[in-house]
Amino acid sequence: MKPAASTEDQSVGRAAHVPRFRKFHYEFYWKDVGKPLLDEAFEQGGFWAELFDADRARAEWKTFKSGVIAIAHVLPRVLAGGLP
């Protein structure tokens, strides 16, 4: 039986609840963070679409380097100080 998670652990979200090695739980991280961020990028367009073929990325996102798109999507906000 697992011990109850602390309040601090619960604020991190279920993506971080892997019992060993302090790694993220891939499935939860993808559902809670990765996919919503990618959906936002595809909806908004922006800087990432200047680097990549937007139509191809949207059509082939499962085989495309979607992590790079997500990074390019948030990069302008990070550089502007809009994200921590």
N, C-alpha and C positions, 0 to 999 in steps of 0.2 A: 504494500500500500504506500502510495506517495504521500509525503507530508504536504500540508496545505501551502500554497504559494503565498509569499509575503505580499503586502500592498505594493511594494516597489516592483516585484516581479510582475504583478498583474498590470501595472502601467506600461510595461514594455510590450505587452501583447502576446498572443499565442505563438507568433512566429519565432520568438526567442526561447520557447520552452522545449529545449532539447536537453535531456538529462546529462549528457557528457560533452566535454570539450568546448563549452560555451559557443556553440555554433547555432545558426538560425535553422529552424525547421523549414526545409525547402518548400514543401507544399503550402504551408500557411503563409510563409513570406511571399510567395508568388501570388496567392489569392488576396492577401491583405495589403500588400505594398506594390509588388511588381506589376501585376495586371492592371490595377486601377491607374497606376502612373503611366503605363503604356497606352491605355484607353484615353487618358487625358491628353497625351502627346498627339495621338492620332486625331482627336477631336479638334485640338487647338492649332495644330501645325506649328509654325514658328521656326526657330533656329535649326532644329534637327532636320527640317525639311529642306534647308539650304545645303545640307551636307549629303543627304541621301535622297534617292528617288522615292518620294512619298507614296505614290501609288503602288510601287513594287513592295515597299516596306509594309504597307497595310495588307496587301494581298498575301505576302509570304512571311508574315511576322513569326510564325512558328519555326521556320528554318533560318530566319534572318538573325543577326546579332541584336536582339531586342534590348539587351542591357545597354548597349552603346546608344541606342535611340533614347532610352530613358535618361541616361546621363546627359546627352546633348540637349534634351528637353529642359532639364532643370538648371543646366550650366549658366545661362544668362541671369537667372534669379539668384543663384549662389554668388556669382561675381558681383552682382548689384547689392548684395547684402540682404536680400529678401528671404533667404532661407538660412537656418542655422547650420 
